[in-house]
Amino acid sequence: MTAASTTLPTLPEVHLRPRKALPFFSHHPWVYHTAIAEITGTAAPGAPVTLRSAEARFIAHGLYNPHSKLSVRLYSWNEADVLNREFWERRLRDAITLRRRLYGDFTSLDACRLVYSEGDQLSGLIVDRYGDWVVIQFTALAMAELRDMWIELLRQELAPRGIYIRTEKGIGKLENLVLEDGLVWGETPPRPLFIEENGVKYGLDLAEGQKTGFFLDQRDNRRRMSQLVQGSRVLDMFCYSAGFSMNCLRNGGAREVIAIDGSDGAVNLARSNAELNGVASRFHVTKEDGFRALERLAAEGQRFDAIVLDPPKMARRKDAVDAALRGYFSLNRLAMNILEPGGFLMTCSCSGVVNHEQFVAMLARVGLDAGRHIQILEARGPSADHPSSIHCLESDYLKCYLCRVV
């Protein structure tokens, strides 16, 4: 033990079962309760702990949650580190600096993800910026316990007009986390709040919109699809705020876009965005279940030159993967019935527990069943403000395949 290490605080220690340490020596940040043999010392919910192997070797420092199956989230593999305000401030500043390098100085119309959980070594914390407002989402109790500190740091780094909290569906039960959506500092955001992306204007609702208000991760995929649809008839399934539709109409010169979503709020938002961008005459949106809509369109004999399939998450746990793959198969198979030969298909999955290999194998079965040849032109993911961690491949959640179907 070095002289410096003797001054470090003594933390409760989490000891692993034999032969359970390899993922954590390899910097995977999630320690499930089934890997833990014992805990020495008193570890309160959200408290810092030290993770050790069965042989008592130091592995990492993390934060503890006795109420979750994901018992410890790891943040540093440097034994000399202390998980204090200065440590978190460095991590936050590093994440924000990356976005400034990617996108330049922030303006009142810009939107991007500033912190993406494991991708920024801040497991359990998501921070999005929409113009002059910041939205925080906590997916870990330990991070929520530091709420006041995060608000202070975000005010210090960004000087926003307001900070809003949004909660993820189901996270309260998983993490024993009790939080309410709402303004936690500053001015209430306007409804709608306007942003601009790829030259397209959007009105957002930070209070009730899906995710934290907008699907920021599809920024580059929306632009890419728009480059292929000049003069085309496009189908935008599960359109939400019509991000793909607006890019195809305003930037891509699509002849017409038909959009489908199962939510009244999304349909109203999509219509408003079409009017905002001056493309309402070429845009038609309907509230309808996605699978039923695809069956209806086929029965009507409708055909499309390009289709976007961007459904909501179909699986949150590994035991739901098979059912999710059946759902993706049905969705893509139905799309084959109405896609013109040589047409473009952009098909997506945001289910992190479904991996790329499983998704591609599903597409291969679709092609065989439909008697169509599917060419994968590009295997894409989220925009660069959603970096994935090489040590936590679960953070590589968004699969987006740009295909040509003949």
SEVO-608988 format. One record per residue: residue in three letters; x, y, z of N, C-alpha, C in turn. Coordinates in steps of 0.02 Angstrom, whole numbers, padded with zeros to 5 digits, always signed. Atoms other than C-alpha are relative to their C-alpha. Example, Ala and Ser with C-alpha at 12.3 -4.5 7.8 and 13.67 -1.06 7.14 Angstrom:
% SEVO-608988
ALA+00045-00059+00000+00615-00225+00390+00045+00060+00000/SER-00042-00059-00003+00684-00053+00357-00039+00055+00037/
% end
This chain:
% SEVO-608988
MET+00043-00060+00000+00000+00000+00000+00044+00062+00000/THR-00040-00061+00004+00069+00171-00049-00019+00048+00055/ALA+00015-00050-00050+00078+00319+00067-00062+00039-00017/ALA+00059-00038+00021-00052+00410-00037-00064-00037+00015/SER+00062+00038-00007-00175+00268-00023-00024-00003+00072/THR+00020+00003-00070-00174+00273+00167-00046+00058+00018/THR+00042-00058-00015-00263+00442+00160-00070-00007-00030/LEU+00065+00008+00032-00409+00376+00058-00052-00022+00052/PRO+00052+00021-00047-00576+00353+00146-00010-00075-00002/THR+00015+00072-00004-00619+00178+00204-00072-00010-00021/LEU+00067+00010+00027-00768+00119+00103-00025-00070+00016/PRO+00027+00069-00002-00886-00028+00123+00026-00038-00060/GLU-00028+00040+00053-00822-00172+00018-00049-00053-00023/VAL+00042+00051+00031-00919-00281-00102+00046-00055-00026/HIS-00043+00056+00020-00837-00453-00122-00039-00046-00047/LEU+00033+00041+00050-00877-00557-00275+00006-00074+00016/ARG-00005+00073-00003-00909-00742-00285+00060-00023-00042/PRO-00055+00026+00041-00768-00850-00355-00020-00003-00074/ARG+00007+00004+00073-00747-00841-00545-00053+00048-00028/LYS+00048-00050+00024-00861-00688-00561+00033+00067-00018/ALA-00032-00066+00003-00731-00551-00574+00020+00022-00071/LEU-00028-00018+00065-00675-00558-00757-00035+00058-00035/PRO+00032-00057+00034-00810-00442-00830+00018+00068+00031/PHE-00011-00064-00034-00770-00310-00700+00073+00021-00004/PHE-00069-00016+00017-00582-00321-00721+00004+00027-00071/SER+00003-00024+00070-00628-00291-00905-00042+00063-00007/HIS+00032-00066-00003-00718-00131-00852-00074+00000-00019/HIS+00073-00003+00006-00899-00185-00871-00027+00032+00063/PRO+00020-00040-00058-00993-00065-00756-00057-00028+00042/TRP+00060+00024-00035-01141-00173-00698+00015-00063+00041/VAL-00009+00057-00045-01127-00288-00547-00068-00021+00026/TYR+00065+00024-00023-01284-00391-00521+00006-00037+00067/HIS-00002+00028-00068-01331-00460-00350+00022-00073+00000/THR-00018+00071+00002-01303-00639-00407+00075-00011-00002/ALA-00073+00007+00003-01116-00605-00427+00032+00015+00067/ILE-00027-00024-00064-01096-00542-00247-00001-00054+00053/ALA-00004+00048-00055-01036-00653-00105-00019+00033+00066/GLU+00014-00034-00063-01039-00528+00039+00019+00073-00006/ILE-00017-00071-00005-01030-00346+00086+00024+00013+00071/THR-00028-00016-00065-00919-00288+00228-00007+00075+00012/GLY+00013-00070-00014-00958-00125+00315-00073+00016-00014/THR+00070-00022+00009-01121-00028+00309-00005+00043-00063/ALA+00007-00035+00064-01170+00023+00133-00072+00024-00007/ALA+00067-00029+00007-01318+00142+00123-00017+00005-00074/PRO+00020-00009+00071-01419+00161-00038+00033+00062-00030/GLY-00034-00055+00034-01319+00268-00158+00070+00013+00024/ALA-00066-00013-00029-01159+00257-00056+00056-00028-00043/PRO-00058+00028+00034-00985+00233-00131+00023-00065+00034/VAL-00026+00064-00025-00915+00057-00114+00061-00018-00043/THR-00056+00027+00037-00758-00034-00168-00016-00072-00019/LEU+00012+00068+00024-00775-00191-00273+00065-00039+00001/ARG-00059+00043-00004-00654-00334-00238-00018-00070-00025/SER+00008+00069+00022-00629-00507-00310-00007-00046+00060/ALA+00004+00049-00054-00653-00666-00210+00067-00005+00037/GLU-00066+00002-00031-00465-00655-00176+00019+00067+00031/ALA-00008-00066-00032-00487-00477-00109+00042+00049-00041/ARG-00035-00048+00043-00401-00393-00257-00045+00059-00017/PHE+00038-00059+00019-00456-00215-00292-00021-00005-00074/ILE+00023-00003+00069-00563-00200-00449-00020+00071-00018/ALA+00026-00065+00020-00656-00035-00449-00038+00032+00058/HIS+00044-00036-00046-00753+00098-00355-00068+00010-00034/GLY+00066-00008+00028-00940+00111-00378-00049+00027+00051/LEU+00054-00022-00043-01107+00161-00304-00049-00057+00009/TYR+00038+00059-00022-01221+00039-00213-00075+00014+00002/ASN+00073-00002-00007-01407+00005-00225-00025-00068+00024/PRO+00023+00065-00026-01471-00134-00111-00069-00020-00024/HIS+00069+00013+00021-01646-00121-00186-00005-00024-00073/SER+00001+00018+00070-01597-00163-00365+00038-00065-00013/LYS-00039+00059+00021-01541-00324-00450+00068+00022-00025/LEU-00064-00029+00020-01405-00213-00524+00026+00036+00062/SER-00016-00023-00067-01325-00191-00354+00054+00054+00003/VAL-00055-00049+00000-01168-00092-00397+00012+00024-00072/ARG-00022-00029+00064-01129+00026-00541+00070+00027+00011/LEU-00071-00016-00007-00943+00050-00568+00018+00062-00041/TYR-00018-00063+00032-00862+00216-00613+00075+00012-00007/SER-00072-00010+00005-00675+00207-00583+00037-00063+00018/TRP-00043+00058-00012-00544+00070-00595+00068+00023+00027/ASN-00060-00028-00030-00412+00183-00517-00009+00002+00075/GLU+00010+00006-00073-00392+00140-00333+00009+00067+00035/ALA-00012-00064-00032-00333+00317-00294-00058+00049-00009/ASP+00056-00045+00011-00494+00396-00358-00049+00001+00060/VAL+00054-00007-00049-00628+00461-00239-00061+00026-00037/LEU+00061-00020+00035-00807+00474-00301-00032+00059+00036/ASN+00024-00061-00033-00833+00652-00241-00020+00050-00053/ARG+00024-00051+00046-00895+00813-00319+00051+00014-00055/GLU-00052-00015+00050-00729+00846-00406+00004-00054-00052/PHE-00001+00055+00047-00732+00674-00485-00058+00005-00050/TRP+00059-00004+00044-00909+00695-00553+00004+00062-00045/GLU-00007-00060+00041-00870+00871-00612+00046-00012-00059/ARG-00045+00016+00056-00725+00806-00717-00035-00042-00052/ARG+00036+00044+00047-00834+00671-00794-00051+00040-00041/LEU+00050-00040+00034-00973+00794-00835+00032+00047-00050/ARG-00033-00048+00045-00854+00922-00909+00028-00035-00061/ASP-00027+00038+00056-00773+00788-01017-00055-00016-00051/ALA+00056+00016+00044-00943+00737-01087-00023+00061-00039/ILE+00023-00062+00032-00995+00916-01125+00052+00024-00051/THR-00053-00021+00046-00826+00955-01205-00003-00040-00064/LEU+00006+00041+00061-00849+00809-01325-00055+00027-00045/ARG+00055-00025+00042-01017+00878-01384+00017+00067-00032/ARG-00021-00063+00031-00942+01049-01412+00048-00012-00057/ARG-00045+00018+00055-00806+00968-01517-00040-00027-00059/LEU+00040+00030+00053-00939+00874-01615-00043+00052-00037/TYR+00052-00043+00029-01065+01014-01642+00013+00074+00006/GLY-00014-00071-00008-00984+01179-01597-00036+00029+00060/ASP+00032-00034-00056-01050+01308-01475-00076-00008-00004/PHE+00072+00010-00003-01229+01282-01419-00037+00066-00015/THR+00043-00057+00012-01365+01400-01481-00070-00015+00028/SER+00067+00008-00028-01545+01427-01428-00045-00044-00042/LEU+00039+00046+00042-01605+01315-01571+00030-00069-00004/ASP-00034+00065+00003-01483+01170-01548-00030-00049+00050/ALA+00019+00053-00047-01525+01004-01467+00049-00057-00007/CYS-00042+00059+00003-01411+00861-01422+00003-00033+00069/ARG-00011+00036-00063-01374+00730-01290+00068+00020+00027/LEU-00062-00021-00031-01242+00795-01171+00033-00055+00041/VAL-00026+00056-00039-01224+00642-01060-00040-00062-00017/TYR+00034+00063+00016-01263+00464-01113+00026-00056+00045/SER-00007+00056-00047-01248+00354-00959+00067-00037-00008/GLU-00061+00040+00005-01122+00212-00986+00047+00026-00053/GLY-00042-00025+00054-01060+00291-01147+00046+00056+00022/ASP-00041-00053-00027-00990+00436-01044+00026-00016+00070/GLN-00024+00023-00066-00939+00332-00892-00039+00032+00058/LEU+00044-00029-00051-01087+00404-00795-00064-00042+00002/SER+00056+00047+00001-01198+00251-00780-00058+00025+00043/GLY+00059-00020-00036-01375+00299-00732-00018+00073-00008/LEU+00013-00072+00010-01368+00481-00791-00005+00015-00074/ILE+00010-00024+00068-01438+00553-00952-00015+00075+00005/VAL+00013-00072+00002-01433+00739-00991-00007+00021-00073/ASP+00012-00026+00067-01509+00818-01147-00008+00075+00003/ARG+00008-00072+00005-01502+00998-01202-00047+00016-00058/TYR+00047-00025+00051-01647+01077-01297+00001+00076+00002/GLY-00006-00073-00001-01602+01255-01339+00029+00023+00066/ASP-00025-00028-00063-01585+01348-01175-00024-00039+00061/TRP+00024+00041-00056-01663+01209-01070+00038-00066+00002/VAL-00034+00064-00011-01584+01052-00997-00049-00048+00031/VAL+00043+00053-00028-01675+00889-00963+00045-00054+00029/ILE-00037+00053-00033-01606+00763-00838-00045-00061+00006/GLN+00035+00063-00012-01656+00580-00832+00045-00044+00042/PHE-00037+00045-00043-01598+00470-00689-00026-00071-00010/THR+00019+00070+00006-01597+00283-00720+00034-00043+00053/ALA-00031+00034-00057-01503+00239-00561-00015+00040+00064/LEU+00015-00033-00064-01551+00276-00381+00060+00040+00025/ALA-00060-00034-00026-01371+00321-00337+00011+00067-00033/MET-00007-00064+00034-01366+00457-00470-00054+00049+00022/ALA+00054-00043-00024-01534+00523-00413+00014+00028+00069/GLU-00018-00024-00066-01466+00536-00237+00046+00061-00004/LEU-00045-00057+00011-01341+00662-00308-00034+00056-00040/ARG+00038-00046+00043-01479+00764-00391+00020+00073+00009/ASP-00016-00070-00012-01439+00930-00308+00068+00018-00028/MET-00067-00013+00026-01256+00915-00354-00001+00005-00076/TRP+00003-00002+00073-01297+00877-00537-00032+00065-00024/ILE+00032-00063+00019-01412+01028-00546+00049+00058+00005/GLU-00050-00053-00009-01275+01141-00477+00053-00003-00054/LEU-00053+00006+00051-01145+01072-00597-00025+00019-00069/LEU+00028-00018+00065-01259+01090-00747-00011+00075-00007/ARG+00007-00073+00000-01298+01269-00701+00069+00032-00011/GLN-00068-00027+00004-01111+01302-00683+00028-00009-00071/GLU-00031+00015+00065-01063+01221-00850-00039+00029-00058/LEU+00041-00016+00058-01209+01273-00960-00040+00065+00005/ALA+00041-00060-00010-01300+01423-00884-00067-00004-00037/PRO+00065+00007+00034-01470+01359-00944-00052+00047+00029/ARG+00057-00039-00026-01634+01452-00924-00042-00042+00048/GLY+00038+00043-00044-01711+01301-00840+00024-00072-00004/ILE-00018+00071-00003-01682+01120-00788-00062-00040+00018/TYR+00061+00039-00005-01818+00989-00804+00020-00073+00012/ILE-00012+00072-00010-01826+00808-00742-00054-00040-00035/ARG+00046+00049+00030-01904+00668-00844+00020-00069+00025/THR-00013+00067-00025-01920+00490-00781-00015-00052-00054/GLU+00011+00054+00047-01908+00330-00882-00052-00048+00027/LYS+00052+00045-00020-02057+00215-00878+00029-00064+00030/GLY-00021+00062-00032-02031+00070-00757+00062+00004+00042/ILE-00064-00003-00035-01868+00133-00684-00010+00005+00076/GLY+00013-00005-00071-01947+00171-00515-00001-00067+00034/LYS+00004+00067-00028-01985-00012-00484+00067-00035-00002/LEU-00065+00034+00007-01816-00073-00547+00051+00027+00049/GLU-00052-00032-00040-01715+00051-00443-00024+00022+00069/ASN+00030-00026-00061-01834+00087-00298+00011+00076+00003/LEU-00013-00071+00010-01826+00265-00361-00066+00037-00006/VAL+00061-00040+00000-01962+00392-00325+00017+00071-00022/LEU-00011-00066+00028-01954+00546-00436-00061+00022-00037/GLU+00056-00027+00039-02083+00659-00513+00028+00043-00056/ASP-00019-00044+00055-02068+00741-00682-00015+00072+00018/GLY+00016-00070-00011-02057+00928-00675+00062+00044+00002/LEU-00053-00050-00004-01955+01087-00666+00034-00004+00068/VAL-00037+00002-00064-01817+01079-00534+00042+00063+00010/TRP-00036-00064-00007-01732+01245-00569-00016+00045-00059/GLY+00005-00050+00053-01760+01405-00668-00069+00008-00029/GLU+00063-00015+00034-01895+01448-00795-00032-00063-00029/THR+00036+00054+00032-02029+01330-00856+00009+00004-00076/PRO-00008-00002+00073-01996+01280-01037-00065+00015-00036/PRO+00062-00014+00038-02121+01344-01165-00028-00065-00031/ARG+00032+00057+00033-02246+01222-01241-00040+00026-00060/PRO-00060+00038+00017-02200+01201-01379+00064+00041+00008/LEU-00067-00029+00003-02014+01233-01369+00027-00017-00070/PHE-00021+00011+00070-01937+01254-01543+00076-00012-00005/ILE-00070+00014+00016-01774+01178-01604+00007-00006-00076/GLU-00013+00011+00071-01692+01158-01774+00055-00053-00008/GLU-00049+00054+00012-01600+01004-01839+00000-00016-00075/ASN-00007+00014+00072-01534+00971-02015-00042+00050-00042/GLY+00039-00050+00036-01622+01132-02068-00075-00008+00007/VAL+00071+00013-00012-01790+01064-02008-00019+00027+00069/LYS+00024-00028-00063-01891+01152-01872-00048-00049+00034/TYR+00045+00044-00039-01979+01056-01733-00026+00037+00060/GLY+00028-00021-00064-02096+01102-01593-00002-00060+00046/LEU-00005+00055-00047-02066+00995-01439-00040+00014+00063/ASP+00032-00006-00065-02155+00961-01276+00044-00036+00051/LEU-00045+00031-00048-02026+00932-01139-00038-00031+00058/ALA+00038+00025-00057-02163+00898-01012-00031-00068-00014/GLU+00038+00061+00014-02257+00759-01101+00024-00038-00061/GLY-00024+00034+00059-02160+00713-01258+00035-00066+00018/GLN-00032+00064-00011-02086+00539-01279+00074+00009+00015/LYS-00069-00003-00024-01913+00501-01205+00008+00065+00040/THR-00007-00064-00035-01849+00671-01146-00030+00057-00041/GLY+00032-00051+00041-01948+00763-01280+00010-00009-00074/PHE-00016+00007+00071-01870+00709-01445+00047-00060-00008/PHE-00044+00056+00013-01779+00563-01526+00065+00026-00030/LEU-00062-00030+00022-01608+00644-01535+00046-00050-00034/ASP-00048+00050+00025-01520+00481-01577-00005-00013-00075/GLN+00010+00014+00071-01592+00472-01754+00021+00058-00045/ARG-00019-00060+00037-01519+00640-01809+00032-00017-00068/ASP-00037+00014+00062-01397+00569-01939-00037-00048-00045/ASN+00038+00048+00041-01512+00429-01996-00057+00035-00036/ARG+00052-00040+00034-01650+00555-02035+00030+00035-00061/ARG-00032-00034+00056-01529+00653-02142+00018-00049-00056/ARG-00021+00049+00051-01464+00497-02230-00060-00024-00041/MET+00059+00024+00037-01638+00436-02275-00024+00053-00049/SER+00024-00054+00043-01681+00606-02348+00039+00005-00065/GLN-00043-00004+00059-01539+00588-02473-00020-00050-00054/LEU+00017+00055+00046-01625+00440-02558-00072+00003-00027/VAL+00072+00002+00012-01805+00494-02582-00026+00053-00048/GLN+00022-00051+00048-01810+00627-02718-00056-00029-00044/GLY+00056+00021+00040-01980+00610-02802-00035-00063+00023/SER+00026+00064-00024-02025+00458-02696-00063+00008+00043/ARG+00056+00007-00048-02180+00404-02602+00027-00039+00059/VAL-00033+00026-00059-02124+00369-02424-00051-00017+00054/LEU+00040+00019-00058-02203+00278-02276+00043+00006+00062/ASP-00036-00012-00063-02148+00334-02103-00040-00032+00057/MET+00037+00037-00052-02204+00205-01973+00025+00020+00069/PHE-00015-00020-00070-02211+00250-01787+00035+00068-00002/CYS-00033-00062+00020-02175+00428-01841+00015+00048+00057/TYR-00005-00047-00056-02191+00518-01672-00005+00072-00024/SER+00004-00071+00020-02147+00700-01711+00015+00010-00074/ALA-00009-00001+00073-02120+00655-01896+00070+00023-00020/GLY-00068-00019+00016-01932+00678-01893+00024-00026-00067/PHE-00018+00027+00065-01901+00561-02039-00041+00033-00055/SER+00044-00030+00051-02051+00632-02132+00023+00069-00019/MET-00019-00069+00014-01994+00812-02115+00065+00004-00040/ASN-00063+00001+00038-01818+00772-02175-00011-00022-00072/CYS+00012+00025+00068-01884+00675-02324-00037+00053-00042/LEU+00039-00049+00037-02005+00814-02373+00038+00065-00010/ARG-00032-00066+00004-01906+00971-02334+00069-00003-00032/ASN-00068+00005+00025-01730+00912-02374+00008-00048-00059/GLY-00010+00053+00049-01755+00760-02484-00042+00005-00063/GLY+00042-00006+00059-01889+00815-02607-00046-00058-00012/ALA+00048+00054+00008-02005+00669-02574-00066+00026-00029/ARG+00063-00020+00031-02165+00675-02676-00056+00001+00052/GLU+00054+00006-00049-02275+00621-02530+00026-00044+00057/VAL-00015+00043-00058-02256+00549-02354-00065-00017+00035/ILE+00054+00026-00042-02385+00441-02267+00030-00019+00066/ALA-00028+00013-00066-02354+00434-02080-00052-00032+00045/ILE+00045+00037-00045-02428+00320-01947+00029+00003+00071/ASP-00020+00006-00070-02423+00329-01757-00062-00018+00041/GLY+00056+00022-00041-02531+00255-01620-00021+00048+00054/SER+00013-00049-00053-02534+00411-01511-00033+00063-00027/ASP+00031-00064+00019-02652+00560-01525+00050+00057+00005/GLY-00048-00054-00009-02515+00672-01456+00052+00002-00055/ALA-00050+00003+00053-02389+00612-01584-00029+00024-00066/VAL+00032-00020+00062-02511+00635-01728-00009+00076-00003/ASN+00009-00073-00002-02551+00813-01674+00067+00036-00007/LEU-00066-00030+00004-02366+00852-01653+00027-00005-00071/ALA-00024+00009+00069-02326+00781-01825-00034+00050-00047/ARG+00036-00048+00042-02461+00888-01907+00027+00071+00010/SER-00026-00067-00015-02397+01043-01819+00068+00011-00031/ASN-00067-00007+00029-02219+01009-01877-00003+00005-00076/ALA+00008-00006+00073-02279+00986-02057-00019+00071-00019/GLU+00021-00069+00013-02364+01156-02050+00059+00047+00013/LEU-00056-00043-00018-02211+01233-01967+00052+00001-00056/ASN-00050+00005+00053-02101+01173-02110-00028+00010-00070/GLY+00029-00016+00065-02222+01217-02250-00008-00060-00047/VAL+00006+00060+00043-02246+01037-02312-00065-00037+00012/ALA+00062+00034-00020-02422+00999-02249-00038-00029-00059/SER+00039+00025+00057-02493+00975-02425+00026-00067-00025/ARG-00028+00064+00023-02377+00827-02456+00007-00051+00057/PHE-00008+00041-00059-02393+00751-02282-00069-00021+00026/HIS+00063+00027-00024-02533+00638-02220+00014-00048+00059/VAL-00014+00039-00059-02532+00566-02044-00065-00028+00028/THR+00058+00035-00026-02651+00440-01965+00017-00032+00067/LYS-00007+00036-00063-02675+00375-01789-00023-00072-00011/GLU+00018+00069+00013-02671+00186-01805+00054-00046+00029/ASP-00049+00051-00019-02587+00030-01735+00045-00016-00059/GLY-00046+00008+00055-02431+00002-01838-00009-00065-00040/PHE+00008+00064+00034-02457-00182-01878-00065-00001-00041/ARG+00064-00002+00036-02639-00155-01925+00004+00048-00060/ALA-00006-00047+00055-02592-00006-02032+00036-00032-00059/LEU-00036+00034+00055-02468-00110-02133-00045-00051-00035/GLU+00047+00047+00031-02602-00243-02161-00051+00037-00042/ARG+00049-00040+00037-02727-00109-02215+00029+00026-00065/LEU-00031-00028+00059-02606-00027-02335+00010-00054-00054/ALA-00008+00055+00048-02570-00196-02417-00067-00019-00030/ALA+00066+00018+00025-02756-00236-02431-00026+00052-00050/GLU+00021-00054+00046-02783-00067-02517+00043+00002-00063/GLY-00043+00000+00059-02645-00106-02641+00048+00058-00004/GLN-00045-00057+00001-02539+00042-02589+00072-00022-00005/ARG-00070+00016+00011-02355+00044-02637+00043+00061+00018/PHE-00045-00054-00022-02206+00144-02575+00070-00013-00028/ASP-00069+00003+00025-02033+00183-02642+00050-00005+00057/ALA-00044+00002-00058-01959+00197-02467-00043-00006+00063/ILE+00036+00011-00063-02014+00140-02294+00050+00008+00058/VAL-00037-00005-00062-01949+00188-02121-00039-00038+00054/LEU+00029+00037-00056-01983+00065-01979+00041+00016+00063/ASP-00035-00021-00061-01935+00142-01811-00047-00011+00060/PRO+00049+00014-00053-02044+00053-01681+00026+00014+00070/PRO-00022-00007-00070-02041+00080-01493+00038-00062+00022/LYS-00038+00056-00028-01932-00033-01386-00046-00060+00010/MET+00041+00061-00005-01998-00211-01396+00023-00048+00055/ALA-00025+00044-00053-01890-00291-01260+00044+00040+00047/ARG-00041-00033-00051-01816-00226-01098+00043-00051+00038/ARG-00036+00052-00036-01755-00394-01028+00018-00055-00049/LYS-00023+00053+00044-01662-00541-01103-00054-00054-00011/ASP+00051+00052+00009-01810-00657-01073-00056+00022-00047/ALA+00050-00024+00048-01912-00548-01192+00027+00004-00071/VAL-00032-00007+00066-01791-00559-01340-00037-00040-00054/ASP+00033+00042+00051-01879-00703-01430-00065+00031-00023/ALA+00064-00032+00019-02047-00615-01424+00013+00064-00041/ALA-00017-00060+00037-01965-00454-01484+00020-00016-00072/LEU-00021+00020+00067-01884-00542-01632-00059-00022-00043/ARG+00060+00017+00037-02052-00613-01681-00037+00063-00022/GLY+00032-00063+00017-02123-00437-01676+00036+00035-00056/TYR-00039-00032+00053-01982-00367-01782-00009-00038-00066/PHE+00011+00039+00061-02005-00511-01906-00067+00019-00032/SER+00066-00016+00027-02191-00475-01925-00001+00069-00031/LEU+00000-00069+00023-02163-00289-01945+00037+00006-00068/ASN-00039-00004+00062-02028-00307-02078-00031-00042-00056/ARG+00032+00041+00051-02120-00447-02167-00061+00036-00030/LEU+00057-00038+00026-02277-00340-02182+00024+00057-00045/ALA-00026-00054+00041-02171-00198-02251+00019-00025-00070/MET-00019+00028+00066-02111-00313-02392-00059+00000-00049/ASN+00060+00005+00043-02290-00324-02457-00015+00065-00036/ILE+00019-00065+00029-02298-00138-02498+00060+00040-00024/LEU-00060-00035+00022-02118-00093-02542+00015-00019-00073/GLU-00014+00012+00070-02082-00074-02727+00067-00035-00010/PRO-00066+00029+00015-01942-00180-02804+00052+00054-00011/GLY-00051-00051+00002-01781-00083-02785-00011+00056+00050/GLY+00015-00051-00050-01858+00017-02643+00048-00002+00059/PHE-00044-00006-00058-01765+00076-02488-00039-00013+00064/LEU+00028+00014-00066-01802+00011-02313+00051+00020+00052/MET-00040-00015-00059-01731+00091-02157-00036-00031+00059/THR+00033+00037-00054-01771-00030-02016+00042+00004+00063/CYS-00035-00016-00062-01727+00004-01835-00025-00042+00058/SER+00019+00029-00064-01727-00074-01663+00037+00039+00054/CYS-00031-00034-00057-01695+00022-01502+00000-00044+00062/SER-00002+00048-00056-01704-00136-01394+00072-00021+00010/GLY-00071+00013-00011-01530-00146-01320+00015-00074+00011/VAL-00013+00071-00013-01550-00329-01271-00004-00042-00063/VAL-00003+00033+00066-01575-00375-01455+00064+00024-00034/ASN-00064-00021+00029-01402-00377-01533-00002+00003-00076/HIS-00003-00009+00072-01348-00340-01711-00007-00067-00037/GLU+00002+00064+00033-01324-00522-01756-00071-00029-00002/GLN+00069+00025-00003-01499-00569-01699-00045+00040-00048/PHE+00043-00041+00043-01576-00423-01793+00012-00015-00074/VAL-00016+00016+00070-01485-00463-01956-00026-00069-00018/ALA+00026+00066+00013-01532-00647-01941-00076+00002-00010/MET+00071-00010+00009-01713-00592-01922-00015+00027-00069/LEU+00010-00028+00066-01699-00488-02081+00011-00053-00055/ALA-00012+00053+00049-01628-00637-02174-00061-00046-00006/ARG+00060+00043+00001-01780-00741-02125-00058+00037-00035/VAL+00052-00039+00034-01894-00600-02184+00010-00004-00075/GLY-00013+00003+00071-01810-00598-02354-00018-00068-00030/LEU+00016+00067+00025-01826-00786-02374-00076-00011-00002/ASP+00072+00011-00004-02008-00787-02319-00037+00041-00053/ALA+00033-00044+00049-02054-00642-02435+00023-00014-00071/GLY-00027+00010+00067-01952-00706-02582+00032+00062-00028/ARG-00032-00063+00020-01859-00540-02586+00074-00003+00019/HIS-00072-00005-00016-01672-00506-02592+00012+00066+00035/ILE-00013-00060-00040-01619-00383-02457+00075+00014-00002/GLN-00069-00024+00001-01458-00286-02485+00010+00049+00058/ILE-00016-00048-00053-01386-00205-02329+00051+00050-00029/LEU-00043-00053+00026-01314-00040-02390+00044+00031+00055/GLU-00036-00030-00057-01264+00030-02220-00027-00028+00065/ALA+00019+00016-00068-01265-00033-02042+00015+00062+00042/ARG-00007-00065-00032-01295+00125-01942-00021-00006+00074/GLY+00019-00004-00070-01320+00174-01760-00022+00070+00017/PRO+00021-00067-00019-01359+00330-01661+00052+00052-00019/SER-00046-00055+00013-01281+00500-01689+00055+00001+00053/ALA-00061+00003-00041-01112+00536-01609-00009+00027+00071/ASP+00012-00022-00069-01188+00620-01456-00028-00056+00043/HIS+00020+00060-00037-01242+00443-01404+00055-00052-00006/PRO-00055+00048+00008-01072+00357-01392-00013-00063+00041/SER+00006+00061-00038-01069+00176-01339+00068-00016+00032/SER-00061+00020-00034-00942+00102-01219+00022-00068-00026/ILE-00027+00064+00024-00830-00035-01288-00001-00052+00054/HIS+00001+00046-00056-00835-00112-01115-00070-00019+00022/CYS+00070+00013-00018-01025-00112-01104-00040+00002-00065/LEU+00031+00000+00066-01096-00165-01271-00076+00008+00003/GLU+00072-00014-00008-01272-00151-01201-00016+00073-00014/SER+00011-00071+00015-01248+00036-01225-00006+00013-00075/ASP+00006-00005+00073-01242+00004-01413-00070-00025-00019/TYR+00069+00024+00001-01431-00005-01414-00035+00008-00067/LEU+00039-00015+00060-01489+00071-01579+00030-00034-00061/LYS-00019+00032+00062-01480-00038-01733-00042+00031-00056/CYS+00034-00034+00055-01523+00049-01897+00032-00025-00065/TYR-00027+00029+00062-01503-00043-02062-00035+00032-00059/LEU+00025-00029+00063-01521+00048-02226+00007-00055-00054/CYS+00002+00056+00047-01573-00083-02354-00032+00019-00066/ARG+00034-00001+00064-01620-00099-02536-00033-00068-00009/VAL+00037+00063+00004-01753-00231-02568-00020-00010-00073/VAL+00014+00013+00071-01767-00309-02742-00046-00061-00007/
% end
